Amino acid sequence: KYLLLFFLSVFPLCLLNGWPTGFQSLPAINPSTFSSTHRNVTILLWYWPFNRPFSLRGDVCWDLYRIPGCRLVDQRSLFPSADVVVFHNRELVIGHQKLPFDLPRPQGQRWAWMSLEAPLYNGNLRNYGHIFNMTITYRRDADITVPYGELLPKVTEEHLQEDSPLNKTSLVCWVVSNYRSQHKRSQVYKQLNATVPVKVYGRWTKRPLPSKALLPTISRCYFYLAFENSVGKDYITEKLWRNAYLSGAVPVVLGPPLSDYKAVAPPNSLIHVDEFASVKDLGKYLQQLAMDKKRYNEYFTWKHQWKVKLYTDWRERLCKICSQYNSLPQQKVYSDLEAWVSHFIPNT
């Protein structure tokens, strides 16, 4: 009774004179200033690429990649609360999955189109205009760029051994399984093999390499043919980053123009087919270079300052969305996804 009497006596005075200093309430939060940096950004993966799921237990983005404020989920029941919904293109084009047009799309939710395929293999995208707000692919002009690999600066310089060519037993080697005679890479291979010997591995020649044997085998070659199976802007795959750079063979590349390679690779770290007037001239250059130990070793000086990082985990690609989420335009939409994706570059 005494407590109730005290409250009834003090409360009207507080309304007239304000609360005592020790009981000041917290200032009201202005929703307009409450940005996504103060909360988790929820990324919903609608289905796992190639039906190969990864674990999403715990704070995946922080635990694995030190990216804060990012929540990766794959439960479709969380669709109404997702900030970004990601759709992998492969399952869409082959008809294994469909876009959830039957669900009410929350205001402000962004849909992301994701693919690591070359333009030729992305299928018909004409029906996907005015749907996606974000692109996730290897291209440098994508909203979220997820390359097959990249070079990161080394913390401390590691000197390269000068005897790198000593374990070489083959001049040129190539690993290929999907061989098509109409591909430009197949035509270049035939012309090159007529000039210098090319040792070929893979299912095409019925000499497949187990994953453990891939890099050790390529390391015994002076040069590796990092030939892409298709031409597209910035389409540079693991053939360069893993097969050549990690094995210790000098990559001979065929794919996008040399300018695309120069944008992501160190100077004097690769040889582009387009730098030569003919494939025969390329073959002669490779022969001469292999015999010149000093010049050959100069193609590895980049290893003093750089190290290769491969991207193979879909979770890392998805977490990258959160690190760029606030800098992405909120109202963006791809009115013609087909035109943007099919940005072919003539392979001349």
C-alpha positions in Angstrom: 0.0 0.0 0.0 2.8 2.4 0.9 4.6 1.6 -2.4 1.4 2.2 -4.4 0.8 5.5 -2.5 4.4 6.6 -3.3 4.0 5.8 -6.9 0.7 7.7 -7.2 2.3 10.7 -5.6 5.5 10.8 -7.6 4.3 9.8 -11.0 2.2 13.0 -11.7 5.2 15.2 -10.6 7.4 13.3 -13.1 5.0 14.0 -15.9 5.0 17.7 -15.1 8.7 18.2 -14.3 10.4 15.3 -16.2 12.2 12.3 -14.9 15.0 12.7 -12.4 18.5 12.6 -14.0 19.2 9.1 -13.0 16.2 7.7 -14.8 16.5 9.3 -18.2 15.2 7.1 -20.9 17.3 6.2 -24.0 16.8 8.3 -27.1 14.4 6.9 -29.6 16.0 5.0 -32.5 15.4 6.6 -35.9 14.7 3.7 -38.3 16.1 5.8 -41.2 19.5 5.8 -39.6 19.4 2.1 -38.7 21.4 0.6 -41.5 22.3 -3.0 -42.2 25.7 -2.4 -40.6 23.8 -2.7 -37.2 22.2 -6.1 -38.0 22.8 -9.3 -39.8 22.3 -9.3 -43.6 20.4 -12.5 -44.4 21.4 -14.3 -47.6 19.1 -17.1 -48.6 20.4 -19.6 -51.1 17.3 -21.0 -52.8 19.1 -24.2 -53.8 22.6 -25.5 -53.6 24.6 -25.4 -56.9 24.8 -28.9 -58.5 22.9 -30.2 -55.4 26.1 -30.2 -53.3 25.3 -28.6 -49.9 27.8 -27.2 -47.4 27.3 -26.9 -43.7 25.8 -23.6 -42.5 26.1 -24.2 -38.8 27.3 -21.4 -36.6 28.3 -18.0 -37.9 29.8 -19.3 -41.1 31.0 -16.0 -42.7 32.7 -14.9 -39.5 34.1 -18.2 -38.4 35.6 -19.1 -41.9 36.2 -15.7 -43.6 36.0 -13.0 -40.8 33.1 -11.3 -42.5 30.8 -9.9 -39.8 27.0 -9.4 -39.8 26.3 -12.0 -42.4 23.7 -14.8 -42.0 23.7 -17.6 -44.6 20.6 -19.7 -44.7 19.1 -22.3 -47.1 15.6 -22.7 -45.5 13.0 -21.5 -47.9 10.7 -20.7 -45.0 13.0 -17.7 -44.3 12.1 -16.2 -47.7 10.0 -13.3 -46.2 12.9 -12.1 -44.0 15.8 -12.6 -46.5 17.6 -9.5 -47.7 19.1 -11.3 -50.7 17.9 -14.5 -52.4 20.5 -16.2 -54.6 19.6 -18.4 -57.6 22.3 -20.5 -59.3 21.8 -20.3 -63.0 22.6 -23.9 -63.9 19.5 -25.4 -62.2 17.3 -22.8 -63.7 18.3 -23.4 -67.3 18.0 -27.2 -67.1 14.6 -26.9 -65.4 15.5 -28.5 -62.1 14.4 -25.4 -60.2 12.1 -22.5 -60.7 11.9 -18.9 -59.5 9.4 -18.4 -56.6 7.0 -16.2 -58.5 4.1 -17.7 -56.5 5.4 -16.1 -53.3 4.9 -12.4 -52.4 8.2 -10.7 -52.8 9.1 -8.5 -49.8 9.7 -4.9 -50.5 13.5 -4.2 -50.8 14.4 -7.8 -51.2 17.0 -8.3 -53.9 17.3 -11.3 -56.1 20.8 -12.4 -57.3 21.7 -14.3 -60.4 24.8 -16.4 -59.9 26.9 -18.3 -62.5 30.5 -19.2 -63.1 29.9 -20.5 -66.6 31.0 -18.9 -69.8 28.3 -17.0 -71.7 27.9 -19.9 -74.2 26.8 -22.3 -71.5 24.4 -20.1 -69.6 21.4 -21.1 -71.7 18.5 -18.9 -72.8 18.1 -16.0 -70.4 15.6 -13.9 -72.4 12.8 -14.6 -70.0 14.7 -13.2 -67.0 14.5 -9.5 -67.8 13.4 -7.1 -65.0 13.8 -9.9 -62.3 17.3 -9.8 -60.9 18.9 -7.0 -59.0 22.3 -8.4 -58.6 24.8 -10.5 -60.6 27.4 -12.8 -58.9 29.9 -14.1 -61.4 33.6 -14.0 -62.3 33.3 -10.8 -64.3 35.0 -7.7 -62.9 32.0 -5.6 -63.7 29.6 -7.9 -61.8 27.9 -6.6 -58.7 29.7 -9.3 -56.7 32.9 -10.5 -58.5 33.8 -14.1 -57.6 36.8 -15.2 -59.7 38.1 -18.7 -59.9 41.3 -17.4 -58.3 43.3 -14.4 -57.6 46.8 -13.3 -56.4 47.3 -11.9 -52.9 50.4 -10.1 -51.7 52.7 -12.1 -49.5 53.4 -10.9 -46.0 57.1 -11.8 -46.3 59.1 -12.3 -49.4 60.0 -15.9 -50.2 62.8 -16.3 -52.6 62.3 -18.6 -55.6 64.7 -21.4 -56.1 66.8 -20.9 -59.2 66.6 -24.6 -60.2 62.9 -24.7 -61.0 63.4 -26.1 -64.6 65.5 -29.1 -63.4 62.6 -31.4 -62.8 61.1 -30.8 -66.2 60.7 -33.7 -68.5 58.2 -32.4 -71.1 58.1 -29.2 -73.1 54.4 -28.6 -73.3 51.5 -30.4 -71.6 47.7 -30.1 -71.7 44.9 -31.6 -69.6 41.6 -31.9 -71.5 38.5 -34.0 -71.1 35.9 -32.1 -73.1 37.5 -32.1 -76.5 35.6 -30.5 -79.4 37.3 -30.2 -82.8 35.4 -26.9 -83.5 36.8 -25.2 -80.5 39.5 -22.7 -81.2 41.7 -24.3 -78.5 41.5 -27.6 -80.3 42.6 -26.0 -83.6 45.5 -24.2 -81.8 46.6 -27.4 -80.2 46.7 -29.2 -83.5 48.9 -26.4 -85.0 51.1 -26.3 -82.0 51.6 -30.0 -81.9 52.7 -30.0 -85.4 55.6 -27.7 -84.4 56.5 -28.9 -80.9 55.5 -32.1 -78.9 52.5 -31.6 -76.7 51.8 -34.2 -74.0 48.1 -34.6 -73.5 46.3 -35.9 -70.4 42.6 -36.3 -69.6 39.6 -38.3 -70.6 40.0 -37.4 -74.2 43.2 -39.3 -74.6 42.1 -41.9 -72.0 44.9 -40.8 -69.7 42.9 -39.2 -66.8 44.8 -37.8 -63.9 43.7 -38.3 -60.3 43.4 -35.1 -58.4 46.4 -35.9 -56.4 48.5 -36.4 -59.5 47.4 -33.3 -61.4 49.8 -30.7 -60.1 52.8 -33.0 -59.7 52.3 -34.1 -63.4 52.0 -30.6 -64.7 55.0 -29.5 -62.6 57.2 -31.7 -64.9 56.3 -29.6 -67.9 57.9 -26.3 -68.9 54.7 -25.0 -70.2 51.0 -25.7 -69.6 48.2 -24.9 -72.1 45.7 -23.0 -70.0 43.2 -23.0 -72.8 39.6 -22.0 -72.0 36.8 -23.9 -73.6 34.9 -20.7 -74.4 35.6 -17.0 -74.9 33.9 -14.5 -72.6 34.8 -11.3 -70.9 37.1 -12.1 -67.9 36.5 -15.8 -68.2 39.7 -17.1 -66.7 39.3 -20.4 -64.8 41.3 -22.7 -62.6 43.3 -23.7 -65.7 45.4 -20.6 -65.0 45.1 -20.2 -61.2 45.5 -23.8 -60.1 46.8 -26.0 -63.0 49.5 -23.6 -64.2 50.4 -21.2 -61.4 50.3 -23.7 -58.5 52.1 -26.4 -60.5 55.1 -24.3 -61.4 54.6 -24.5 -65.2 54.5 -21.3 -67.3 50.9 -20.9 -68.6 50.2 -20.5 -72.3 46.8 -18.9 -72.3 43.9 -18.8 -74.8 40.6 -17.1 -73.9 39.7 -13.5 -73.4 42.1 -10.8 -74.7 45.5 -10.2 -73.2 44.1 -7.0 -71.5 41.8 -9.1 -69.3 44.7 -11.3 -68.2 46.9 -8.2 -67.5 44.1 -6.9 -65.3 44.4 -9.8 -62.8 47.8 -11.4 -63.4 51.4 -10.0 -62.8 53.5 -8.9 -65.7 55.6 -11.6 -67.4 53.8 -14.5 -65.7 52.1 -16.0 -68.7 52.2 -16.2 -72.5 49.1 -15.3 -74.6 48.6 -17.0 -77.9 47.5 -13.7 -79.4 51.0 -12.3 -78.9 52.3 -14.2 -81.8 51.7 -13.8 -85.5 51.2 -17.6 -85.9 51.1 -20.7 -83.8 54.3 -21.9 -85.4 56.0 -18.7 -84.1 54.6 -19.5 -80.6 56.1 -23.0 -80.8 59.5 -21.8 -81.7 59.4 -19.2 -78.9 58.6 -22.0 -76.3 61.5 -24.1 -77.5 63.9 -21.2 -77.3 62.6 -20.1 -73.9 63.0 -23.6 -72.4 66.6 -23.7 -73.4 67.3 -20.3 -71.7 67.3 -21.0 -68.0 67.6 -17.3 -67.0 64.8 -16.1 -69.2 62.6 -19.0 -68.2 63.0 -18.3 -64.5 61.9 -14.7 -65.0 58.4 -16.0 -65.5 58.3 -17.0 -61.8 59.6 -13.8 -60.2 56.0 -12.9 -59.4 56.1 -15.6 -56.7 58.4 -13.4 -54.6 55.6 -11.0 -53.9 52.4 -12.9 -54.7 50.6 -16.1 -53.7 47.6 -17.8 -55.3 44.2 -18.0 -53.7 41.6 -20.3 -55.1 37.9 -19.9 -54.7 36.2 -23.2 -54.4 33.6 -22.8 -51.6 30.2 -21.5 -52.5 29.9 -20.2 -48.9 32.8 -17.8 -49.4 31.2 -16.4 -52.6 27.9 -15.9 -50.7 29.6 -14.2 -47.7 31.1 -11.7 -50.1 27.7 -10.3 -50.7 27.5 -9.0 -47.1 30.9 -7.3 -47.3 29.6 -5.2 -50.3 25.9 -5.1 -49.4 25.8 -1.4 -48.3 27.7 -0.1 -51.3 25.4 -1.8 -53.8 22.6 0.3 -55.5 19.3 -0.4 -53.9 17.1 0.1 -56.9 19.1 -1.7 -59.6 17.4 -4.2 -61.9 18.7 -6.0 -64.9 16.2 -5.2 -67.6 18.0 -7.4 -70.1 20.0 -10.1 -68.3 20.6 -12.0 -71.6 22.4 -9.0 -73.1 24.5 -8.4 -70.1 25.6 -12.0 -69.7 26.2 -12.6 -73.4 28.9 -10.0 -73.6 31.0 -12.0 -76.0 34.5 -10.9 -77.0 35.7 -11.9 -80.5 38.6 -14.3 -80.2 40.8 -13.0 -83.0 
